[in-house]
Amino acid sequence: WDQKSQLGKVEHNQVDSFAGGPVFGSFTTTIDHIDLTKKSGPVTMLKETWQVRVYALDEQFLFDIRSTQKCATDKPVTIDKIHYGGMTVRGHADWHGAEAYNYLTSEGKDKLTGNQSRPAWVEMYGKLGAETAGITILDHPGNFRFPQPVRLHPTMPYFCFAVASLDPFTIEPGKTFVSRYRYYVHDGKPDAELDQRLWEDYAHPPRVKIISAP
């Protein structure tokens, strides 16, 4: 939604559930996507559910976001072609300024070369005080149009998986649009080998098969 032009907005609706344990904590929340252009008044066009799982790590932050969107009316919702939107992250205030931050993608690309490329993961990093820190988002292979194009902003610490930058797409009534991402937030410089290993773990988790003895 173009919030600046007041064409639409996204609002928190409610927290549906939460849970915790020694391995991870989680919560589920509902978000409303509201069309503000109707003469009759605001209309909720999409209902979105976020399932968030945060893992218990000592020195880093690792969490998953699973987004499920569905039509809130009997009308389909079409997302027009646009070069940004989708799962988005904004960096720290210290990273404002073209030289204060950079990107590293799974294809080895950066701020100058990575915009609208289609990597499996993107890391944004920069200095916080005297130290370096980074945020990596891993794109799940089950996502629509994987590997999704990315918008890497050249002058602001902002990037997103811009799935609509290729072509428009439509969410039909009665169907769900599911997107999954994993975030890795850490101190220290980018480590492409580690980021790739984390993506492999996320994309292809170990499977356990129990076989009974003869």
Secondary structure, DSSP 8 states (H G I E B T S, - for coil): --TTTTSEEEEEEEEEEEEE-SSEEEEEEEEEEEE---TT--EEEEEEEEEEEEE--SSSEEEEEEEEEEESSSS-EEE---SS-SEEEE--GGG-STTSEEEEETTS--TTT-TT---SEEEEEEEETTEEEEEEEEE-TTSTTSS--EEE-SSSSEEEE-GGGSS-EEE-TT-EEEEEEEEEEEESS--HHHHHHHHHHHHS----------
